[in-house]
Amino acid sequence: MKKSLVIALAIFLGASATAWAANPFSALPAEHWVYASVAKLAASGIIEGYPDGTFKGDNLMTRYEMAQIVAKAYAKGGIGDDDRLMTEFAEELASLGVRTTSLEKKSDNTKITGEARMRYADVKGPDKMYLADLRTRLWLSGEGSSDWRYVAMLENMQSFNTNKEESETKFRRAYVTGNAGDVKVTGGRYNYTVGQGNVFDEAIDGVQIDFGKVLKASMAYGRPAGGNDFHSFKDAGGNTVYTKNNDAFITTLDYKTGIFAFNAAFYNFLDYVGNADNKIWTVGGSIDVSDNIRLHGEYLKSNFAANTDDDDGIVFGLNYKGAEPKKKGSYCIWAKYYNQDRSTYVAHTTDAVHDSLWGFEGYGVGVDYTITKNIVALVEYFNFDGKYNEGRDKTLWSDVTFTF
């Protein structure tokens, strides 16, 4: 596009100056049809000539030169609410260091993202079973203001375990999150994974506040979204005792320095069994042995013993590298050892089938691999033994997750 043809466009977009400067370009005669417009844009600082004082209006304009004009007109309010030009020249504007903040906010105001996971799991042992299903999740988020966002999630589960077509869709998440000064606030039904997930990894109906920069802390109060008779275990007499899904208070501390990270948490599940609360304390940490190797562990202790006199647990493991959904060929190899009494977990994060009545001991190993961008496959194997019975469950878990 010739420069002289762009002048009318720039004027049309609203570029203005309170006074027109004298013609700054020696090669542009006063009688030229674009003389007035060029003088006006030069006075506004929207266009500039060449070092030799010429305008060269018959030359073809590069995208980079056009982007400069658009950026200057936008900065002076000449483009107004029309962001089409900003979108067209977004790449060039970025190279100029121009942030199209208002455009970004408009495009980010509402988002729909999702994932589809195809799973097959085979369990051998007392709890012999297999699981084959497709889980699809759609995440919807909308920005109400610069500091607050609403998030919701729809989930559809299609089971392939039987010849019948089994499918259900539920509204699994609905919450708001945002900043109130230096404090982040989250409220509604959201997923709450605490620490390494060895005690709690479940949706919760509640409110949570997070604060701190170096020493990070959070406090949450709410009810696990699992329904009544959320879990059960065997008491010392071998009787099945059902827990209740009452309110819970959870607080955490996290601190990271160099290659070390430390965490601690306190959980109080109110009226968990009868009128008794289940109080669980945890301390844990990790160390980055190298850029690719991380060692981590956690110790857990409850205020009551679900079975005999055992009331604690320990989990430790190793991770090698990490699978990144956007990086083809990235992968993670991991291994974990678990030894937990039933009283030390309420909603465990492990994918394995384990003894929910007594507690469990055993190990898990797995590999995550990014096949191509946004497609990650994983294979895991768990070998768990019930702590106070002879049952041993071996779980082979595999899935492929597509994100979009």
Secondary structure, 3 states (H helix, E strand, C coil): CEHHHHHHHHHHCCCCCCCCCCCCCCCCCCCCCCHHHHHHHHHHCCCCCCCCCCCCCCCECCHHHHHHHHHHHHHCCCCCCCCHHHHHCHHHHHHCCCCCHHHHHHHHCEEEEEEEEEEEEEEECCCCEEEEEEEEEEEEEEECCCCEEEEEEEEEEEECCCCCCEEEEEEEEEEEEEEECCEEEEEEEEEEECCCCCCEEEEEEEEEEEECCCEEEEEEEEEECCCCCCCEEECCCCCEEECCCCCEEEEEEEEEECCEEEEEEEEEEEEEECCEEEEEEEEEEEEECCCCEEEEEEEEEECCCCECCECEEEEEEEEEECCCCCCCCCEEEEEEEEEEEHHHCCECCCCCCCCCCCEEEEEEEEEEEEEECCEEEEEEEEEEEECCCCCEEEEEEEEEEEEC
